[in-house]
Amino acid sequence: LTAARRTSLSMLLKFALLTLSLCHAAPLPSCESDTSSHCLGDGADLSPEGIEACLQALGEAGRSAGCNAYLSMLAGCGAEIGSGGVCAESHMNGETAACLVQRTPEEQLSEGCRAALPEKEEAKGLYGIYWKDGKRELDEDEVGELVGDELDTYLRWIKRKKGKKTDRGKERDYAVRTAKKAAASKQIVAKAEEAARAAKQAGEGAKAQQEAAMKAAEAAAADAVATDMTKTLKPFTRSNIKAFAAQAVKQVKDEL
């Protein structure tokens, strides 16, 4: 690469980092729209210094409220985002606002920085609640709360996450499914035992105890699958349920 080409690539990389620092989901303050509208285009200085100078030249009246809040936050939290600061690494990685507003306890921020932060709003949405402490799979009700871009973001992440798995990933998933099925089976047998024991205590015969255990096992099995939020528990077969009921009846029969 020529020296000019290397310089150009370096500038673009710095600009990319700055852009990342300005691009966060609401309600985090951001200068993204201001940068796109006023500081890009042919002949624009795309270095971080150039972008900052452009934004400052717009003046408070010429910038959006979110951008003014973002720049005020940078000015007030210089120690936190500077070398050795609590959010220095996040600032370099384009996560300045998230670090200052969401991740860092207020007691770790200076008085001036706390005063420069935007007023806190009730947490909501994908980033405000569900992914605040890191990305994770959401249950059905949580997904139902997402709309628009946040829903699209989550669905794309899930699609990538559930892509082709490594052998180790497959083994881990199998172990999780096996453990979940074992735990559910134990609960189903316990419910069947309760039903068989109640029938026995009521003076019912072996056939009635078997029928009670079978009915309880069927209900418990259906409930286990329905309430499995991970959707990894497969429906139990008829032979599974018969085995659960038989095990329960035998346990009750062996009791004193």
C-alpha positions, 0 to 999 in steps of 0.5 A: 500500500502507498503512504497515501493509501495507508493514511486514507485507510487509517482515517477511515478506521478512525472515522468508523470508531467515531461513528460507532461511538455515536450509534446507540439505541435510544435513549442513549445520546447520539450525534449520528444523524447530525454527522450524517446530515452535516459532516459527510460528503465529498471533501469532508474531513472524516478524521475524528478531529474533523468530525468533532470540528464540524459538529462544534461548528454547527452550534448548539442551535444547529445540533439535535438535542441528542447530539448536544447531550452527547457532546456535553457528556463527553466534556463532563466525563473527560476523566472517565473516558480518558487514559486510565478512566473507567470507560476508557476502553469502551470509549475506544471501542465505540461504546462510550454512552453505553458505558457511562449511562448504563454499565458504570455505577454512579458512585464510580463517576465523578460529580462533574460526569454525573451532572453531565449525564442525561436524565435517566428514563425508565428502562425499556426495550431490547438494550434497556432491559433484556440485553443490558447485561449482555446478549441472551435468548428471550422467552416468548413474552419478552420477544412479544414486547419488541417492535420495529428495529429492536425486533429485527435486531433480535431475530437476526441475532437469533438466526446467526446464533442458531446457525451451524454448530460445532461438534462441541456445541452439539454435544453441549446442547445434547447434554442440556436437553438430556438433563432437562428431560431427566428433570422433567421425567422425575417431576412427572413420576412424582405427580403420578405417585401423588395420584396413585397414593391418593387413590390407594389411601381412598381404598381404590384397587390396583387398576384405579391406582394405575388409571390415576397415575396415568392421568396425572402423568399425561397432565404433568408431561403436557405441562412440562413441555408447555412451560419449557421456555427454551423450547428444547423439551420434546413431547413425551411419547405414549410409552414414556408416559406408561413407563412413568405411571408404572414406576409410580404405581410400583413405588406406591405399592412398595411403600409401607 
